[in-house]
């Protein structure tokens, strides 16, 4: 099922925060430019903010700025009184320390796993389904924030292997309401389904806690 034109059009008119939290106009840029402020890539590598260096191609001696990637798989949420109706995913360092995107099936597996966790969670009164829109892979379709939209930024850490994520209700730093890293004892290269279970279970729990407290901002 494709996202309708009305939903895409929300990016061109800026952000209207849901549930009366806060109102923004023309909130340009992806959430906080680099979701997971301060420096999710640095933190995932155990580097203090301000000490982060670009990750590059060590074999060539050239430093390559890490790119961010967007998943074509997104969630549509229905039922309940939840303030979000759409969930999208952004890769801000899932393949580190190497550059480049993760295999497409990783994004797809995360989306399906999180949909199941949302639907099964005893404290979340809504259901979710996975939809696909290839237009979401284009960064130009992420220039403005949307209302009723949950943004999920994802990365990987190592030594030990772990998943990292941050959750955003809007564009600004004040809209980051969760930041977590979860150990991955399975390994995404060995069993992607088993690996992402730890990630999506934690995301669902973070969303549940925010929903229970009715707080989808950094400070409430």
FITI-542359 format. One record per atom (N, C-alpha, C): residue in three letters; x, y, z. Coordinates in steps of 0.1 Angstrom, whole numbers. Layout:
<recs>
ala:X:Y:Z
...
</recs>
This chain:
<recs>
unk:8:-12:0
unk:0:0:0
unk:9:12:0
unk:7:21:-9
unk:15:33:-10
unk:9:44:-1
unk:18:52:4
unk:14:64:12
unk:7:74:3
unk:-4:80:7
unk:-11:88:-2
unk:-4:102:-3
unk:-9:110:-13
unk:-3:122:-16
unk:-4:132:-5
unk:-15:131:3
unk:-17:140:14
unk:-6:138:24
unk:-2:125:27
unk:8:123:37
unk:22:128:32
unk:25:126:19
unk:37:132:14
unk:37:147:15
unk:25:153:12
unk:25:167:12
unk:27:173:26
unk:26:165:36
unk:29:171:50
unk:43:176:51
unk:52:171:43
unk:66:175:44
unk:67:190:39
unk:59:194:30
unk:60:207:24
unk:54:218:33
unk:47:215:43
unk:40:225:51
unk:46:225:65
unk:56:217:68
unk:62:217:81
unk:56:208:91
unk:59:210:104
unk:55:200:114
unk:44:206:123
unk:34:199:125
unk:23:202:135
unk:24:192:146
unk:29:194:157
unk:30:184:167
unk:17:179:172
unk:15:166:174
unk:3:160:177
unk:0:161:192
unk:-13:159:196
unk:-17:158:210
unk:-14:171:217
unk:-13:182:211
unk:-11:195:217
unk:2:196:224
unk:12:188:220
unk:25:189:226
unk:32:203:223
unk:33:206:210
unk:40:218:206
unk:38:220:191
unk:39:232:186
unk:36:235:172
unk:48:241:165
unk:52:235:154
unk:63:240:146
unk:58:244:132
unk:65:253:125
unk:62:257:112
unk:75:256:104
unk:75:249:93
unk:86:248:84
unk:98:242:91
unk:97:231:98
unk:108:224:105
unk:116:217:95
unk:125:224:88
unk:133:218:77
unk:144:209:82
unk:147:199:75
unk:158:190:78
unk:153:177:85
unk:160:166:84
unk:157:154:91
unk:158:156:106
unk:152:148:114
unk:152:151:128
unk:166:154:134
unk:167:166:139
unk:180:171:145
unk:191:170:135
unk:189:170:122
unk:199:169:112
unk:206:155:112
unk:211:152:124
unk:217:138:126
unk:210:132:138
unk:200:124:136
unk:192:119:148
unk:201:112:158
unk:198:114:170
unk:206:108:181
unk:216:117:187
unk:213:130:186
unk:222:141:191
unk:225:138:206
unk:237:139:211
unk:249:143:204
unk:257:131:198
unk:259:131:186
unk:268:122:179
unk:266:107:181
unk:255:102:176
unk:252:88:178
unk:263:79:173
unk:269:83:162
unk:279:74:156
unk:291:74:165
unk:295:85:171
unk:306:85:181
unk:302:78:193
unk:290:79:198
unk:287:73:211
unk:286:57:208
unk:282:53:197
unk:281:39:194
unk:295:33:193
unk:305:41:190
unk:319:36:190
unk:326:38:203
unk:319:44:213
unk:325:47:226
unk:333:59:226
unk:331:69:216
unk:338:81:215
unk:330:92:221
unk:336:101:229
unk:329:112:235
unk:325:122:225
unk:313:128:226
unk:309:139:217
unk:320:149:215
unk:322:154:203
unk:332:163:200
unk:346:157:196
unk:347:144:198
unk:359:137:194
unk:357:128:182
unk:345:129:177
unk:342:120:166
unk:349:124:153
unk:354:113:146
unk:361:115:133
unk:353:108:123
unk:354:113:110
unk:347:106:99
unk:352:92:97
unk:343:83:95
unk:347:69:92
unk:349:68:77
unk:361:63:73
unk:364:62:59
unk:369:49:54
unk:373:49:42
unk:379:37:36
unk:394:36:40
unk:396:28:50
unk:410:27:55
unk:420:22:45
unk:415:13:36
unk:424:7:27
unk:429:17:16
unk:421:27:14
unk:425:37:3
unk:432:49:9
unk:430:51:22
unk:436:62:29
unk:427:74:28
unk:416:73:21
unk:407:85:19
unk:396:84:30
unk:393:95:36
unk:382:96:45
unk:369:99:38
unk:359:90:41
unk:346:92:34
unk:336:95:44
unk:329:106:42
unk:318:110:52
unk:307:99:52
unk:302:95:63
unk:292:85:64
unk:279:91:59
unk:272:83:51
unk:259:88:46
unk:248:81:54
unk:237:88:54
unk:225:82:60
unk:216:76:50
unk:209:66:54
unk:200:59:44
unk:186:57:51
unk:176:57:42
unk:162:57:46
unk:156:44:42
unk:148:38:50
unk:142:25:47
unk:129:28:39
unk:127:19:28
unk:114:20:21
unk:102:14:29
unk:106:6:39
unk:96:-1:47
unk:92:8:59
unk:79:10:61
unk:74:19:72
unk:62:12:78
unk:58:17:90
unk:47:11:97
unk:35:21:96
unk:23:15:95
unk:11:22:96
unk:4:17:109
unk:1:26:118
unk:-5:23:131
unk:-20:26:131
unk:-28:17:136
unk:-42:19:136
unk:-48:15:150
unk:-59:21:153
unk:-66:18:166
unk:-60:26:178
unk:-67:26:189
unk:-62:32:201
unk:-62:47:200
unk:-56:54:210
unk:-55:68:210
unk:-41:73:209
unk:-32:65:202
unk:-18:68:201
unk:-16:80:192
unk:-6:88:196
unk:-4:101:188
unk:3:99:175
unk:9:87:173
unk:16:85:160
unk:8:75:151
unk:8:78:138
unk:2:69:129
unk:11:64:118
unk:23:69:118
unk:33:64:108
unk:47:63:115
unk:54:53:112
unk:68:51:117
unk:77:48:106
unk:88:57:105
unk:98:55:95
unk:112:52:101
unk:121:47:93
unk:134:43:98
unk:145:49:91
unk:156:53:98
unk:167:59:92
unk:180:53:97
unk:189:49:88
unk:202:43:91
unk:212:54:93
unk:217:56:105
unk:227:66:107
unk:240:60:111
unk:242:47:108
unk:255:40:111
unk:253:25:114
unk:244:18:107
unk:241:4:110
unk:252:-5:105
unk:261:0:97
unk:271:-9:91
unk:285:-6:97
unk:285:4:106
unk:298:8:111
unk:306:-4:117
unk:319:-3:117
unk:328:8:113
unk:329:10:98
unk:323:2:90
unk:324:3:75
unk:314:13:70
unk:317:20:59
unk:307:29:53
unk:297:20:45
unk:286:27:40
unk:277:20:31
unk:264:15:39
unk:254:11:32
unk:241:7:38
unk:242:-8:42
unk:233:-11:51
unk:231:-26:54
unk:223:-32:42
unk:224:-45:41
unk:216:-52:31
unk:201:-49:33
unk:193:-47:22
unk:179:-43:23
unk:171:-52:32
unk:174:-64:33
unk:165:-73:42
unk:166:-70:57
unk:177:-63:61
unk:178:-59:75
unk:167:-49:78
unk:165:-38:70
unk:155:-29:72
unk:141:-35:72
unk:139:-44:63
unk:126:-51:62
unk:123:-60:74
unk:134:-67:79
unk:132:-75:91
unk:129:-67:103
unk:136:-55:104
unk:133:-46:116
unk:119:-41:116
unk:114:-37:104
unk:100:-32:103
unk:90:-43:107
unk:92:-55:102
unk:82:-66:105
unk:83:-70:120
unk:95:-70:125
unk:97:-74:139
unk:90:-63:148
unk:92:-50:145
unk:87:-40:153
unk:72:-40:152
unk:66:-42:140
unk:52:-43:139
unk:46:-54:148
unk:52:-65:149
unk:48:-76:158
unk:49:-72:172
unk:60:-66:176
unk:62:-61:190
unk:51:-51:194
unk:48:-42:185
unk:38:-32:188
unk:25:-38:190
unk:21:-47:181
unk:8:-53:181
unk:6:-62:194
unk:17:-69:197
unk:16:-79:208
unk:18:-72:222
unk:23:-60:223
unk:27:-54:236
unk:14:-52:244
unk:14:-56:256
unk:2:-56:264
unk:-3:-42:268
unk:6:-32:268
unk:3:-19:272
unk:1:-9:260
unk:2:-14:248
unk:0:-6:236
unk:-13:-10:229
unk:-23:-1:228
unk:-36:-5:223
unk:-38:-1:209
unk:-28:-5:200
unk:-30:-3:186
unk:-23:-14:179
unk:-27:-16:166
unk:-20:-26:158
unk:-12:-19:147
unk:-3:-26:141
unk:5:-20:131
unk:8:-30:119
unk:10:-24:108
unk:13:-32:96
unk:24:-26:88
unk:32:-34:81
unk:43:-30:73
unk:39:-26:59
unk:42:-14:54
unk:40:-10:41
unk:53:-7:34
unk:53:-5:21
unk:65:-2:14
unk:63:9:4
unk:72:19:4
unk:71:30:-5
unk:86:33:-9
unk:90:30:-21
unk:103:32:-25
unk:107:47:-26
unk:97:56:-26
unk:100:70:-27
unk:107:74:-13
unk:105:67:-3
unk:111:70:10
unk:126:69:10
unk:131:62:1
unk:146:60:0
unk:153:73:-4
unk:145:82:-10
unk:151:94:-15
unk:152:105:-4
unk:164:109:-1
unk:165:119:10
unk:157:132:8
unk:154:135:-5
unk:147:147:-8
unk:132:146:-3
unk:128:134:0
unk:115:132:6
unk:115:133:21
unk:126:138:27
unk:127:139:42
unk:131:153:46
unk:127:163:38
unk:132:177:41
unk:123:184:51
unk:111:179:54
unk:103:185:64
unk:97:174:73
unk:94:177:85
unk:88:168:94
unk:73:167:92
unk:67:156:96
unk:52:154:95
unk:46:153:108
unk:33:156:109
unk:26:153:121
unk:23:138:122
unk:20:134:134
unk:16:120:137
unk:26:110:132
unk:39:114:133
unk:50:106:127
unk:61:103:138
unk:64:91:139
unk:75:86:148
unk:87:83:139
unk:98:90:142
unk:111:88:135
unk:120:79:143
unk:125:69:137
unk:134:60:144
unk:148:60:137
unk:158:64:144
unk:172:64:139
unk:179:52:145
unk:186:45:136
unk:193:32:140
unk:207:32:137
unk:215:25:146
unk:229:24:143
unk:234:11:150
unk:246:7:147
unk:252:-5:154
unk:265:0:161
unk:267:-7:173
unk:279:-5:180
unk:287:-18:180
unk:299:-18:184
unk:307:-30:184
unk:317:-30:196
unk:322:-42:199
unk:331:-44:211
unk:324:-39:224
unk:313:-44:228
unk:306:-56:223
unk:296:-52:212
unk:291:-61:204
unk:281:-59:194
unk:268:-54:200
unk:262:-44:195
unk:250:-39:200
unk:242:-31:190
unk:229:-30:192
unk:221:-21:184
unk:219:-8:192
unk:217:3:184
unk:214:16:190
unk:203:22:183
unk:195:30:190
unk:184:37:184
unk:180:49:192
unk:174:59:185
unk:168:70:191
unk:154:72:185
unk:145:77:193
unk:131:80:189
unk:128:94:189
unk:121:99:179
unk:119:113:177
unk:104:116:173
unk:99:126:179
unk:85:130:176
unk:85:142:167
unk:97:147:163
unk:98:159:155
unk:112:161:151
unk:115:174:147
unk:128:177:140
unk:139:181:150
unk:135:188:161
unk:145:194:170
unk:150:185:180
unk:161:189:187
unk:167:181:197
unk:157:178:208
unk:148:188:211
unk:139:186:222
unk:129:175:219
unk:128:170:206
unk:118:160:203
unk:124:146:204
unk:136:145:208
unk:142:131:210
unk:137:126:224
unk:129:116:224
unk:123:112:237
unk:129:98:242
unk:138:92:234
unk:144:80:238
unk:158:78:231
unk:167:73:238
unk:181:70:232
unk:186:58:240
unk:188:47:233
unk:191:34:239
unk:201:26:231
unk:209:18:238
unk:217:8:231
unk:215:-5:237
unk:213:-16:229
unk:209:-29:234
unk:220:-39:229
unk:225:-47:238
unk:234:-58:234
unk:228:-68:225
unk:236:-72:215
unk:232:-82:205
unk:240:-94:206
unk:236:-104:214
unk:244:-116:216
unk:243:-126:205
unk:234:-123:195
unk:232:-132:184
unk:241:-129:172
unk:241:-116:168
unk:249:-112:157
unk:241:-111:144
unk:240:-99:139
unk:232:-97:127
unk:236:-104:115
unk:249:-107:114
unk:254:-115:103
unk:251:-130:104
unk:248:-135:116
unk:245:-149:118
unk:230:-152:117
unk:222:-143:123
unk:208:-145:124
unk:201:-132:125
unk:197:-126:113
unk:192:-113:114
unk:179:-112:121
unk:170:-122:120
unk:158:-122:127
unk:160:-123:142
unk:168:-132:147
unk:171:-133:161
unk:178:-120:166
unk:187:-114:158
unk:194:-103:162
unk:185:-91:165
unk:176:-88:155
unk:168:-76:156
unk:157:-77:167
unk:155:-89:172
unk:145:-91:183
unk:148:-82:195
unk:161:-82:198
unk:165:-74:210
unk:163:-59:207
unk:165:-55:195
unk:163:-41:192
unk:148:-37:192
unk:140:-45:185
unk:126:-41:184
unk:118:-42:197
unk:122:-52:205
unk:116:-53:219
unk:119:-41:227
unk:131:-36:226
unk:135:-24:234
unk:128:-11:229
unk:126:-10:215
unk:119:1:209
unk:105:1:214
unk:98:-10:213
unk:84:-11:218
unk:83:-7:232
unk:92:-12:241
unk:91:-8:255
unk:93:7:257
unk:102:13:250
unk:105:27:251
unk:92:35:247
unk:86:31:236
unk:73:37:231
unk:62:35:242
unk:62:24:248
unk:52:21:258
unk:53:31:270
unk:66:32:274
unk:68:41:286
unk:65:55:283
unk:68:60:270
unk:65:74:267
unk:50:76:265
unk:43:66:260
unk:29:66:259
unk:22:67:272
unk:27:59:282
unk:21:58:295
unk:23:71:302
unk:35:78:301
unk:37:91:307
unk:32:102:299
unk:27:100:287
unk:22:110:277
unk:33:120:275
unk:45:116:274
unk:57:125:271
unk:65:120:259
unk:64:127:249
unk:72:124:236
unk:82:135:233
unk:87:141:244
unk:98:151:243
unk:109:147:252
unk:121:154:250
unk:132:151:258
unk:129:155:273
unk:122:165:275
unk:118:169:288
unk:104:173:289
unk:97:168:299
unk:82:171:300
unk:80:176:314
</recs>
